[in-house]
């Protein structure tokens, strides 16, 4: 007996089409209709792209440098209060970026020697994404077989050598995943740059917002979004 066609699937398709694909097609159309090559070659755009990339790379590198020891401590060791600490470090990631950035302004304004906005932008990015990297690497680290590390220890390898030669190569998929996620979050950071940058630095996110909200140039904003 043939089953009746289920028309309920039309509703989620219409929902996705109206709220995602329609705006996306408008952005693509506006972006391609603008002089997007000239927009990309503008000095302000090139500076924004360069700043977006290098600050995200630096933020990612510092986050991973701190996350690997944190993942080892919180996911490979056993101590009292471990689960509570795991939960506590996720709080910054769950907070709105504008709230975290506003909190960092207290430290930025505390002294003139440390008032460079770049320093606090990087620090805020590390603070926000640390728990994401720790959880990604740590949960993967927990699933690894301990026999290889134990064999290396029995062969006389020290703890640091074991981590460097045995653990880190095995953790490569998790580290790459954490790095990709962190890089994307840092490159698309708007609230942090808006508050801590103070108008002194510009990324693609701030350039898009400026083109759309200040200049009312939607084709330029769409081209930058592309």
N, C-alpha and C positions, 0 to 999 in steps of 0.2 A: 504494500500500500504506500503510495507516494505521500510524503509529508508536505504539509502546507508551507508555502514560502514564508519565511520570517522577515517581516518588514521593519522590525525594531532596529535593525542595524542602520537604517537610514538616519535615525536621530543622532547617533554619535558621529556619523560621517558629515552631516550638516553642521553639527557643532564645531568639528575640527575645521571644516572648510571655511566657515564664516569667521571664526576667531583666530585661525592660524594661517591658512593658505591664502585667504583673501588679503589680509594685511601684508603678508609676505610678498605676494605678487605685486601689490602696490609699491612696496619699498623697492623691489627689483626694477619695476618699470620706471619709477622716478629716478633711481640711481643711474640706470643706463641711459635715460633721456638727458641727463646733465652732461656737462663737459667733464666727465669723470677723470679723463687722463690729465687734464689741466689741474683738476682739484688734487689728484694724487701727487703731482709734481710741484705743488705749492710748497714753499719753504716751511710754512707752519704745519702743513700736513706731514711732511717728511720728518720734521722734528718730533711731532706727536707720535708717529709710528716708531721712530728710533727710541724715544723715551719709553713707550709702552713695552717694547720688546726687551730692552736691557734691564729695566727695573723689575719686570716679571721674571727674567732669568736669574737675576741676583736674589730676588725674594725666594724663588724656588730653591736655589742652591743652599741658601742659609736655612731654609725650613727643613730640607732633607738632612743637612748636617746636624741639626738638633733633633730631628725626628728619629733617626736610626738609633742613637743611644736611648732615647725615650721609649721606643718600641721594645728594645731589649730589656729594659728595666721593668716596663709595665706588662709585658706579655710573655717574657721568658723566665722571669724571676717570680718568686712567691714571697709576699710579705703582707703584714696586716695593713688594711686600708687600701689595698691595691685597686679594688673595684671602685671605691669611692673616688680615688684620684683619676681613674679612667673617665669617670662621669664628669668630674669637675673640669677637666681640660677641654671637654666638648662645649662648655658654655660659651666661650668666645665665638666659636664657629656658628652657634645658633643665634647669636645676637645680631641685630641689624648693623651693617657696616658703619652707618652714620653714628650710631651710639658708641661703637669702639673708637672711631676717629675722634669724636668729641672728647672721650676720655683721655686720649693721647695728647690732646692740646694742653692738658694740665702739665704734663712733663715737658712739652715743647716750649711752653711759656715760662718755665721755671728758671731758665738761665739763658743768657745770650750765647754762651759757648756751644750750646746744643740746640740751637734754634733752626738749624738747617732743615727745611721741610723734607728733603730727600731722605734724611736719616729716619725721620719718624714715619714716613710713608712705608719704607722697607720694614721698619719695626712692627708697624701695624699689620702689614701683610703676613709677616711671620707669625705674629700673635694669633691672627685669625685662622690661618691654615695649618697651624702646628698639629692640632688634634686630628684633622683629616689625614695628614701624612702618617701620624703615629698609628692611628687605627688601621689604615690600609696596609702598612708594613707589618704592624704587630700581629694582626689576625692571620696574615699569610705566614709569618714567622712561626706562629703556634702550630701550624699544620705541617711544618717540615720535620723530617725524621732526625732524631737526635743522634743516631748511631754514627753518622759521619763526623759530627763534631766531637763525640766521645772518643772515636778512633784517633782523631787528630790530637786530642789532649793526651791520650795514652802514648802516642808516638813522640811526645815531648813538645808539641806546639803550644805556645803560650796562648792566653785568652785573646789578646789583640790579633795575633797572627791567625788564630782559628776564625775569628770574625771576618778578618780581611780576606783570607784565602778560601774559606769554606762557606761562611754564612752569606756574605754579600753577593757572591756569584749566584747563589741559590735564590736570593731575594730580588734578583734583577727584575722579574715581571712586576712585583709589587712596587719596587722603587720607581720603575718607569710609569706605572699607573698613578702613583702618588705625585710624581713630578708633572705629569700631563694635567691632572686635575688642578694642582696648585698653580701651575703656569696660567691656565685658563682663568681661574678666579682672580689672580693678580693682574692679568692683562685687561680684564673687564671690570676692574675696581673703579667705581665712580665716586661713591661716598667718601672713601678714604682720601682720594686726590682732591675732591672738592673742599673738604674741611682742612686737611693738613697741608695741602699744596698752597692754599691761600692765593690762588691765581698766578703763582710763580712758575708752576709746571703744568704741562698740558699733555693729556693722553688722547687716544682716539675716542674714548668715552666722553671726555669733557669737550672735545671738538664737535662731536655729534650733538651733544646737548646745547652747545653754544650756537651751532648752525640752526638747530630746530627752534630753540626757545628765544634766543636773543636776536639772531639775524632773520628768523622766519624763512630760512632758505631750506625748504624740505628736500629739493633735489640734491643739494650738497650733503645734507645730513644722511640721505639715503645712500649716496655714493660712498660716504665714509663708512656707513654701516656695512655695505658690501665688502 
